[in-house]
Amino acid sequence: MIKPIQVIAIIIAVILLVKVILRLKNKKMSINEFIFWSAIWVILILLSIFPQISDRIANLFGFGRGLDFFIVSSILLIFYLIFRIISKLEEMDAKIAKLARSISLKELKDNSKKVKKGPKKLKYQK
């Protein structure tokens, strides 16, 4: 008998799988990200429909219950994703700093050219 939590998990996973497909279609996601997230949501759907699979997988890794294994693996996955996000933020921060320096130097060079030419002479109109 299927439990209400299984139905909820299936509905959420299907909705998120559709969102992933739409993001790929709109070119807001790379193919690697698409494969990763699609696999996550398909696995969630399969484990919701066939929960006994999680117990077998857990036994392979030495866990007593399937839920224990998936909680631990989910925490590890979250740490990995946080690490990737922090790495990307650091890369973006370095690129932004380099771009800001480049723009500042260009503006400084442009302003120094204007100063060398001297001010424009204004003509009075009577």
DSSP file (Angstrom, degrees, kcal/mol; ACC not computed):
  #  RESIDUE AA STRUCTURE BP1 BP2  ACC     N-H-->O    O-->H-N    N-H-->O    O-->H-N    TCO  KAPPA ALPHA  PHI   PSI    X-CA   Y-CA   Z-CA
    1    1 A M              0   0    0      0, 0.0     2,-0.3     0, 0.0     0, 0.0   0.000 360.0 360.0 360.0 133.2    0.0    0.0    0.0
    2    2 A I        -     0   0    0      1,-0.0    47,-0.1     2,-0.0    46,-0.0  -0.607 360.0-138.8 -81.5 135.2    1.3    3.4   -1.0
    3    3 A K    >>  -     0   0    0     -2,-0.3     4,-1.7     1,-0.1     3,-0.6  -0.545  20.7-112.8 -93.0 157.8    1.6    5.9    1.8
    4    4 A P  H 3> S+     0   0    0      0, 0.0     4,-2.5     0, 0.0     5,-0.2   0.859 116.7  57.3 -57.6 -36.7    0.7    9.6    1.7
    5    5 A I  H 3> S+     0   0    0      1,-0.2     4,-2.4     2,-0.2     5,-0.1   0.849 104.5  52.8 -64.8 -32.3    4.4   10.6    2.0
    6    6 A Q  H <> S+     0   0    0     -3,-0.6     4,-2.4     2,-0.2    -1,-0.2   0.911 109.0  48.6 -67.4 -42.1    5.2    8.6   -1.0
    7    7 A V  H  X S+     0   0    0     -4,-1.7     4,-2.5     2,-0.2    -2,-0.2   0.922 112.3  48.9 -62.8 -44.0    2.5   10.4   -3.1
    8    8 A I  H  X S+     0   0    0     -4,-2.5     4,-2.6     1,-0.2     5,-0.2   0.925 111.5  49.3 -61.7 -45.1    3.8   13.7   -1.9
    9    9 A A  H  X S+     0   0    0     -4,-2.4     4,-2.6     1,-0.2    -1,-0.2   0.901 111.7  48.9 -62.2 -41.1    7.4   12.8   -2.8
   10   10 A I  H  X S+     0   0    0     -4,-2.4     4,-2.6     2,-0.2     5,-0.2   0.928 111.9  48.4 -64.6 -45.2    6.4   11.6   -6.2
   11   11 A I  H  X S+     0   0    0     -4,-2.5     4,-2.4     2,-0.2    -2,-0.2   0.934 113.9  46.0 -61.7 -46.8    4.4   14.8   -6.9
   12   12 A I  H  X S+     0   0    0     -4,-2.6     4,-2.5     1,-0.2     5,-0.2   0.926 113.5  49.2 -62.5 -44.8    7.2   17.1   -5.8
   13   13 A A  H  X S+     0   0    0     -4,-2.6     4,-2.3    -5,-0.2    -1,-0.2   0.890 111.5  48.9 -63.9 -39.4    9.8   15.1   -7.8
   14   14 A V  H  X S+     0   0    0     -4,-2.6     4,-2.3     2,-0.2    -1,-0.2   0.921 111.6  49.4 -66.3 -42.8    7.7   15.2  -11.0
   15   15 A I  H  X S+     0   0    0     -4,-2.4     4,-2.1     1,-0.2    -2,-0.2   0.929 114.0  45.2 -60.8 -45.4    7.1   18.9  -10.6
   16   16 A L  H  X S+     0   0    0     -4,-2.5     4,-2.2     2,-0.2    -1,-0.2   0.846 110.3  54.3 -69.9 -32.9   10.8   19.5  -10.1
   17   17 A L  H  X S+     0   0    0     -4,-2.3     4,-2.2    -5,-0.2    -1,-0.2   0.907 108.8  48.9 -64.8 -41.0   11.7   17.2  -13.0
   18   18 A V  H  X S+     0   0    0     -4,-2.3     4,-2.5     2,-0.2    -2,-0.2   0.908 110.0  51.8 -63.6 -41.5    9.4   19.2  -15.3
   19   19 A K  H  X S+     0   0    0     -4,-2.1     4,-2.4     1,-0.2    -2,-0.2   0.898 108.9  50.8 -61.8 -39.8   11.1   22.4  -14.0
   20   20 A V  H  X S+     0   0    0     -4,-2.2     4,-2.1     2,-0.2    -1,-0.2   0.918 110.4  49.1 -63.3 -43.6   14.5   21.0  -14.9
   21   21 A I  H  X S+     0   0    0     -4,-2.2     4,-2.5     1,-0.2    -2,-0.2   0.912 111.9  48.9 -62.7 -42.6   13.3   20.1  -18.4
   22   22 A L  H  X S+     0   0    0     -4,-2.5     4,-2.3     1,-0.2    -2,-0.2   0.890 109.0  52.5 -65.3 -39.3   11.9   23.6  -18.9
   23   23 A R  H  <>S+     0   0    0     -4,-2.4     5,-3.2     2,-0.2     6,-0.6   0.889 111.4  46.9 -64.4 -37.8   15.1   25.2  -17.7
   24   24 A L  H ><5S+     0   0    0     -4,-2.1     3,-1.5     3,-0.2    -2,-0.2   0.923 111.1  51.6 -66.8 -43.2   17.1   23.1  -20.2
   25   25 A K  H 3<5S+     0   0    0     -4,-2.5    -2,-0.2     1,-0.3    -1,-0.2   0.872 111.1  47.4 -61.2 -37.7   14.7   23.9  -22.9
   26   26 A N  T 3<5S-     0   0    0     -4,-2.3    -1,-0.3    -5,-0.1    -2,-0.2   0.322 115.6-117.7 -85.8   7.4   15.0   27.7  -22.2
   27   27 A K  T < 5S+     0   0    0     -3,-1.5    -3,-0.2    -5,-0.1    -2,-0.1   0.823  80.8 123.7  59.8  35.0   18.9   27.3  -22.1
   28   28 A K      < +     0   0    0     -5,-3.2     2,-0.3    -6,-0.2    -4,-0.2   0.296  68.5  49.1-101.3   6.8   19.0   28.3  -18.4
   29   29 A M  S    S-     0   0    0     -6,-0.6    -2,-0.1    -5,-0.2    -1,-0.1  -0.999  80.9-122.7-147.5 141.0   20.8   25.1  -17.5
   30   30 A S     >  -     0   0    0     -2,-0.3     4,-2.3     1,-0.1     5,-0.1  -0.360  31.7-111.0 -77.9 165.0   23.8   23.2  -18.9
   31   31 A I  H  > S+     0   0    0      2,-0.2     4,-2.4     1,-0.2     5,-0.2   0.854 118.5  54.6 -66.0 -34.1   23.5   19.6  -20.0
   32   32 A N  H  > S+     0   0    0      2,-0.2     4,-2.4     1,-0.2    -1,-0.2   0.925 109.5  46.2 -65.3 -44.1   25.6   18.4  -17.0
   33   33 A E  H  > S+     0   0    0      2,-0.2     4,-2.8     1,-0.2     5,-0.3   0.901 111.4  53.5 -63.5 -39.6   23.3   20.2  -14.6
   34   34 A F  H  X S+     0   0    0     -4,-2.3     4,-2.5     1,-0.2     5,-0.3   0.931 110.0  46.4 -59.8 -47.0   20.3   18.7  -16.4
   35   35 A I  H  X S+     0   0    0     -4,-2.4     4,-2.2     2,-0.2    -1,-0.2   0.924 113.9  49.3 -62.2 -44.6   21.7   15.2  -16.1
   36   36 A F  H  X S+     0   0    0     -4,-2.4     4,-2.0     2,-0.2    -2,-0.2   0.961 116.7  38.8 -60.2 -54.6   22.5   15.6  -12.4
   37   37 A W  H  X S+     0   0    0     -4,-2.8     4,-2.3     1,-0.2     5,-0.2   0.857 114.3  54.1 -70.3 -34.8   19.2   17.1  -11.3
   38   38 A S  H  X S+     0   0    0     -4,-2.5     4,-2.6    -5,-0.3     5,-0.2   0.924 108.6  50.2 -62.7 -42.4   17.2   14.7  -13.6
   39   39 A A  H  X S+     0   0    0     -4,-2.2     4,-2.5    -5,-0.3     5,-0.2   0.915 109.3  51.7 -61.9 -42.5   18.9   11.8  -12.0
   40   40 A I  H  X S+     0   0    0     -4,-2.0     4,-2.2     1,-0.2    -2,-0.2   0.945 114.0  42.3 -58.5 -49.2   18.2   13.1   -8.5
   41   41 A W  H  X S+     0   0    0     -4,-2.3     4,-2.1     2,-0.2    -1,-0.2   0.850 114.1  50.6 -72.6 -33.8   14.4   13.5   -9.2
   42   42 A V  H  X S+     0   0    0     -4,-2.6     4,-2.7    -5,-0.2    -1,-0.2   0.910 110.7  50.0 -67.9 -40.8   14.1   10.2  -11.1
   43   43 A I  H  X S+     0   0    0     -4,-2.5     4,-2.9    -5,-0.2     5,-0.2   0.915 109.8  51.2 -62.0 -42.5   15.8    8.4   -8.2
   44   44 A L  H  X S+     0   0    0     -4,-2.2     4,-1.8    -5,-0.2    -1,-0.2   0.910 110.8  48.5 -61.0 -41.7   13.4   10.0   -5.8
   45   45 A I  H  X S+     0   0    0     -4,-2.1     4,-2.1     2,-0.2    -2,-0.2   0.944 113.2  46.8 -62.6 -47.6   10.5    8.9   -7.9
   46   46 A L  H  X S+     0   0    0     -4,-2.7     4,-3.0     1,-0.2    -2,-0.2   0.906 113.2  48.2 -62.8 -42.2   11.8    5.3   -8.1
   47   47 A L  H  < S+     0   0    0     -4,-2.9    -1,-0.2     1,-0.2    -2,-0.2   0.806 110.7  52.2 -69.9 -27.5   12.5    5.2   -4.4
   48   48 A S  H  < S+     0   0    0     -4,-1.8    -1,-0.2    -5,-0.2    -2,-0.2   0.872 115.6  40.2 -73.1 -36.4    9.1    6.5   -3.6
   49   49 A I  H  < S+     0   0    0     -4,-2.1    -2,-0.2     1,-0.3    -3,-0.2   0.894 130.7  27.6 -77.2 -40.8    7.4    3.9   -5.7
   50   50 A F    ><  +     0   0    0     -4,-3.0     3,-1.7    -5,-0.2     4,-0.4  -0.687  67.4 168.6-121.8  76.5    9.7    1.1   -4.6
   51   51 A P  T >>  +     0   0    0      0, 0.0     3,-0.8     0, 0.0     4,-0.8   0.723  69.9  72.7 -64.7 -20.7   10.9    1.9   -1.1
   52   52 A Q  H 3> S+     0   0    0      1,-0.2     4,-1.5     2,-0.2     3,-0.2   0.749  85.3  67.8 -66.1 -21.7   12.3   -1.6   -0.6
   53   53 A I  H <> S+     0   0    0     -3,-1.7     4,-2.4     1,-0.2    -1,-0.2   0.889  93.2  57.8 -63.2 -38.3   15.1   -0.7   -3.0
   54   54 A S  H <> S+     0   0    0     -3,-0.8     4,-2.4    -4,-0.4    -1,-0.2   0.861 103.1  53.0 -63.7 -34.6   16.5    1.8   -0.5
   55   55 A D  H  X S+     0   0    0     -4,-0.8     4,-2.2     2,-0.2    -1,-0.2   0.902 109.6  48.4 -65.7 -40.3   16.9   -1.0    2.1
   56   56 A R  H  X S+     0   0    0     -4,-1.5     4,-1.5     2,-0.2    -2,-0.2   0.916 112.8  47.3 -65.8 -43.1   18.9   -3.1   -0.3
   57   57 A I  H  X S+     0   0    0     -4,-2.4     4,-1.1     1,-0.2    -2,-0.2   0.910 111.2  52.0 -64.6 -41.3   21.2   -0.2   -1.3
   58   58 A A  H ><>S+     0   0    0     -4,-2.4     5,-2.8     1,-0.2     3,-0.5   0.899 106.1  53.9 -62.4 -41.3   21.7    0.7    2.4
   59   59 A N  H ><5S+     0   0    0     -4,-2.2     3,-0.9     1,-0.2    -1,-0.2   0.859 102.5  58.1 -62.6 -34.8   22.7   -2.9    3.2
   60   60 A L  H 3<5S+     0   0    0     -4,-1.5    -1,-0.2     1,-0.2    -2,-0.2   0.842 111.6  41.7 -61.8 -33.1   25.3   -2.7    0.5
   61   61 A F  T <<5S-     0   0    0     -4,-1.1    -1,-0.2    -3,-0.5    -2,-0.2   0.339 122.4-103.0 -99.1   5.4   26.9    0.2    2.3
   62   62 A G  T < 5S+     0   0    0     -3,-0.9     2,-0.3    -4,-0.4    -3,-0.2   0.683  74.6 136.2  85.8  18.7   26.5   -1.1    5.8
   63   63 A F      < -     0   0    0     -5,-2.8    -1,-0.3    -6,-0.1    -2,-0.1  -0.734  52.6-139.0 -97.2 149.7   23.6    0.9    7.0
   64   64 A G  S    S+     0   0    0     -2,-0.3     2,-0.3     1,-0.1    -1,-0.1   0.905  84.2  25.2 -73.6 -42.2   20.7   -0.7    8.9
   65   65 A R  S  > S-     0   0    0     -7,-0.1     4,-1.6     1,-0.1     5,-0.1  -0.881  72.8-125.5-124.8 155.4   17.9    1.1    7.1
   66   66 A G  H  > S+     0   0    0     -2,-0.3     4,-2.2     1,-0.2     5,-0.2   0.864 110.4  57.5 -64.2 -36.8   17.5    2.8    3.8
   67   67 A L  H  > S+     0   0    0      1,-0.2     4,-2.1     2,-0.2    -1,-0.2   0.893 103.5  52.9 -63.1 -40.3   16.4    6.0    5.3
   68   68 A D  H  > S+     0   0    0      1,-0.2     4,-2.2     2,-0.2    -1,-0.2   0.927 109.7  48.8 -60.3 -45.1   19.7    6.3    7.3
   69   69 A F  H  X S+     0   0    0     -4,-1.6     4,-2.7     1,-0.2     5,-0.2   0.919 112.5  47.0 -61.5 -44.3   21.7    5.8    4.2
   70   70 A F  H  X S+     0   0    0     -4,-2.2     4,-1.8     2,-0.2    -1,-0.2   0.792 109.8  53.0 -73.9 -26.6   19.8    8.4    2.3
   71   71 A I  H  X S+     0   0    0     -4,-2.1     4,-2.2     2,-0.2    -1,-0.2   0.940 113.3  43.8 -68.6 -46.9   20.0   11.0    5.1
   72   72 A V  H  X S+     0   0    0     -4,-2.2     4,-2.2     1,-0.2    -2,-0.2   0.931 116.0  46.8 -63.4 -46.0   23.8   10.6    5.3
   73   73 A S  H  X S+     0   0    0     -4,-2.7     4,-2.3     1,-0.2    -1,-0.2   0.852 111.0  53.1 -67.2 -32.7   24.2   10.6    1.5
   74   74 A S  H  X S+     0   0    0     -4,-1.8     4,-2.5     2,-0.2    -1,-0.2   0.906 108.5  49.6 -66.8 -41.0   21.9   13.7    1.3
   75   75 A I  H  X S+     0   0    0     -4,-2.2     4,-2.3     2,-0.2    -2,-0.2   0.921 111.8  48.5 -62.8 -43.6   24.0   15.5    3.9
   76   76 A L  H  X S+     0   0    0     -4,-2.2     4,-2.3     1,-0.2    -2,-0.2   0.901 111.1  50.6 -63.0 -40.4   27.2   14.7    2.0
   77   77 A L  H  X S+     0   0    0     -4,-2.3     4,-2.6     2,-0.2    -2,-0.2   0.898 109.1  51.2 -63.8 -40.7   25.6   15.8   -1.3
   78   78 A I  H  X S+     0   0    0     -4,-2.5     4,-2.5     2,-0.2    -2,-0.2   0.910 109.4  50.2 -63.8 -42.1   24.6   19.1    0.3
   79   79 A F  H  X S+     0   0    0     -4,-2.3     4,-2.4     2,-0.2    -2,-0.2   0.914 111.1  49.5 -61.3 -42.3   28.1   19.7    1.6
   80   80 A Y  H  X S+     0   0    0     -4,-2.3     4,-2.4     2,-0.2    -2,-0.2   0.929 111.5  48.0 -62.0 -45.5   29.4   19.0   -1.9
   81   81 A L  H  X S+     0   0    0     -4,-2.6     4,-2.4     2,-0.2    -2,-0.2   0.885 111.0  50.9 -64.4 -38.6   26.9   21.5   -3.5
   82   82 A I  H  X S+     0   0    0     -4,-2.5     4,-2.7     2,-0.2    -1,-0.2   0.914 109.4  51.3 -63.4 -42.8   27.8   24.1   -0.9
   83   83 A F  H  X S+     0   0    0     -4,-2.4     4,-2.3     1,-0.2    -2,-0.2   0.921 110.9  47.9 -59.5 -44.6   31.5   23.6   -1.7
   84   84 A R  H  X S+     0   0    0     -4,-2.4     4,-2.5     2,-0.2    -2,-0.2   0.907 111.7  49.9 -63.6 -42.1   30.8   24.1   -5.4
   85   85 A I  H  X S+     0   0    0     -4,-2.4     4,-2.5     2,-0.2    -2,-0.2   0.928 111.5  48.1 -63.3 -45.1   28.7   27.2   -4.8
   86   86 A I  H  X S+     0   0    0     -4,-2.7     4,-2.3     2,-0.2    -1,-0.2   0.903 111.3  51.1 -63.0 -40.7   31.4   28.8   -2.7
   87   87 A S  H  X S+     0   0    0     -4,-2.3     4,-2.2    -5,-0.2    -2,-0.2   0.925 111.3  47.3 -61.9 -44.9   34.0   27.9   -5.3
   88   88 A K  H  X S+     0   0    0     -4,-2.5     4,-2.7     1,-0.2    -2,-0.2   0.899 111.0  51.9 -63.8 -40.6   32.0   29.5   -8.0
   89   89 A L  H  X S+     0   0    0     -4,-2.5     4,-2.6     1,-0.2    -1,-0.2   0.900 109.4  49.7 -63.0 -40.8   31.4   32.6   -5.9
   90   90 A E  H  X S+     0   0    0     -4,-2.3     4,-2.2     2,-0.2    -1,-0.2   0.905 111.4  48.9 -64.8 -41.0   35.1   33.0   -5.2
   91   91 A E  H  X S+     0   0    0     -4,-2.2     4,-2.3     2,-0.2    -2,-0.2   0.929 113.1  47.2 -62.2 -45.5   35.8   32.7   -9.0
   92   92 A M  H  X S+     0   0    0     -4,-2.7     4,-2.7     1,-0.2    -2,-0.2   0.893 110.0  53.2 -64.4 -39.6   33.1   35.3   -9.8
   93   93 A D  H  X S+     0   0    0     -4,-2.6     4,-2.4     1,-0.2    -1,-0.2   0.911 109.8  47.9 -61.4 -43.3   34.4   37.6   -7.1
   94   94 A A  H  X S+     0   0    0     -4,-2.2     4,-2.2     2,-0.2    -1,-0.2   0.906 112.8  48.7 -65.0 -41.1   37.9   37.4   -8.5
   95   95 A K  H  X S+     0   0    0     -4,-2.3     4,-2.5     2,-0.2    -2,-0.2   0.899 111.4  49.4 -65.5 -40.4   36.6   38.1  -12.0
   96   96 A I  H  X S+     0   0    0     -4,-2.7     4,-2.7     2,-0.2    -2,-0.2   0.911 111.0  49.7 -65.4 -42.2   34.5   41.1  -10.8
   97   97 A A  H  X S+     0   0    0     -4,-2.4     4,-2.3     2,-0.2    -2,-0.2   0.916 112.3  47.9 -63.2 -42.6   37.5   42.5   -9.0
   98   98 A K  H  X S+     0   0    0     -4,-2.2     4,-2.3     2,-0.2    -2,-0.2   0.914 113.1  48.2 -63.9 -43.0   39.7   42.1  -12.1
   99   99 A L  H  X S+     0   0    0     -4,-2.5     4,-2.6     2,-0.2    -2,-0.2   0.904 110.5  51.2 -64.1 -42.2   37.0   43.7  -14.3
  100  100 A A  H  X S+     0   0    0     -4,-2.7     4,-2.5     2,-0.2    -2,-0.2   0.906 111.1  48.0 -63.0 -42.0   36.5   46.6  -11.8
  101  101 A R  H  X S+     0   0    0     -4,-2.3     4,-2.6     2,-0.2    -1,-0.2   0.919 111.8  50.4 -63.0 -42.9   40.3   47.3  -11.9
  102  102 A S  H  X S+     0   0    0     -4,-2.3     4,-2.1     1,-0.2    -2,-0.2   0.921 112.2  46.1 -61.9 -45.0   40.3   47.2  -15.7
  103  103 A I  H  X S+     0   0    0     -4,-2.6     4,-2.6     2,-0.2     5,-0.2   0.909 112.6  50.9 -64.5 -42.5   37.4   49.6  -16.0
  104  104 A S  H  X S+     0   0    0     -4,-2.5     4,-2.5     1,-0.2    -2,-0.2   0.918 110.7  48.2 -62.2 -43.9   39.0   52.0  -13.4
  105  105 A L  H  X S+     0   0    0     -4,-2.6     4,-2.4     2,-0.2    -1,-0.2   0.898 111.8  50.0 -64.2 -40.1   42.4   51.9  -15.2
  106  106 A K  H  X S+     0   0    0     -4,-2.1     4,-2.6     2,-0.2    -2,-0.2   0.926 112.5  46.8 -63.7 -45.2   40.6   52.6  -18.6
  107  107 A E  H  X S+     0   0    0     -4,-2.6     4,-2.6     2,-0.2    -2,-0.2   0.889 112.0  51.1 -64.1 -39.0   38.6   55.6  -17.0
  108  108 A L  H  X S+     0   0    0     -4,-2.5     4,-2.1    -5,-0.2    -2,-0.2   0.912 111.4  47.5 -63.7 -42.5   41.8   56.9  -15.5
  109  109 A K  H  X S+     0   0    0     -4,-2.4     4,-1.6     2,-0.2    -2,-0.2   0.916 112.8  48.9 -64.5 -43.8   43.6   56.7  -18.8
  110  110 A D  H  X S+     0   0    0     -4,-2.6     4,-1.6     1,-0.2    -2,-0.2   0.903 112.2  48.5 -63.1 -41.9   40.7   58.4  -20.6
  111  111 A N  H  X S+     0   0    0     -4,-2.6     4,-1.9     1,-0.2    -1,-0.2   0.869 107.9  54.4 -67.4 -36.4   40.6   61.2  -18.0
  112  112 A S  H  X S+     0   0    0     -4,-2.1     4,-1.8     1,-0.2    -1,-0.2   0.843 105.7  53.4 -68.5 -31.2   44.3   61.8  -18.2
  113  113 A K  H  X S+     0   0    0     -4,-1.6     4,-1.6     2,-0.2    -1,-0.2   0.899 108.3  50.2 -66.6 -40.4   44.0   62.3  -21.9
  114  114 A K  H  X S+     0   0    0     -4,-1.6     4,-1.0     1,-0.2    -2,-0.2   0.882 109.6  50.5 -64.9 -38.8   41.3   64.9  -21.4
  115  115 A V  H  < S+     0   0    0     -4,-1.9     3,-0.3     1,-0.2    -1,-0.2   0.880 107.5  53.6 -68.0 -38.7   43.5   66.8  -18.9
  116  116 A K  H  < S+     0   0    0     -4,-1.8    -1,-0.2     1,-0.2    -2,-0.2   0.861 106.3  52.9 -64.7 -36.2   46.5   66.8  -21.2
  117  117 A K  H  < S-     0   0    0     -4,-1.6    -1,-0.2     1,-0.1    -2,-0.2   0.772 109.1-135.1 -70.2 -25.3   44.4   68.4  -24.0
  118  118 A G     <  -     0   0    0     -4,-1.0    -1,-0.1    -3,-0.3    -2,-0.1  -0.084  35.0 -46.8  88.1 166.8   43.3   71.1  -21.7
  119  119 A P        -     0   0    0      0, 0.0     2,-0.2     0, 0.0    -4,-0.0  -0.344  63.4-105.2 -70.3 152.3   39.9   72.5  -21.2
  120  120 A K        -     0   0    0      1,-0.1     2,-0.4    -2,-0.0    -2,-0.0  -0.534  35.4-114.6 -74.5 141.7   37.8   73.4  -24.2
  121  121 A K        -     0   0    0     -2,-0.2     2,-0.4    -3,-0.1    -1,-0.1  -0.646  27.4-141.5 -80.5 130.6   37.5   77.1  -24.9
  122  122 A L        -     0   0    0     -2,-0.4     2,-0.5    -3,-0.0    -1,-0.0  -0.743   7.7-141.1 -93.4 137.9   34.1   78.4  -24.5
  123  123 A K        -     0   0    0     -2,-0.4     2,-0.4     2,-0.0    -1,-0.0  -0.836  14.5-133.8 -98.5 132.3   32.8   81.0  -26.9
  124  124 A Y        -     0   0    0     -2,-0.5     2,-0.5     2,-0.0     0, 0.0  -0.670  13.1-152.4 -84.3 138.5   30.6   83.7  -25.5
  125  125 A Q              0   0    0     -2,-0.4    -2,-0.0     1,-0.1    -1,-0.0  -0.950 360.0 360.0-110.1 127.0   27.5   84.5  -27.4
  126  126 A K              0   0    0     -2,-0.5    -1,-0.1     0, 0.0    -2,-0.0   0.418 360.0 360.0-101.8 360.0   26.2   88.1  -27.1
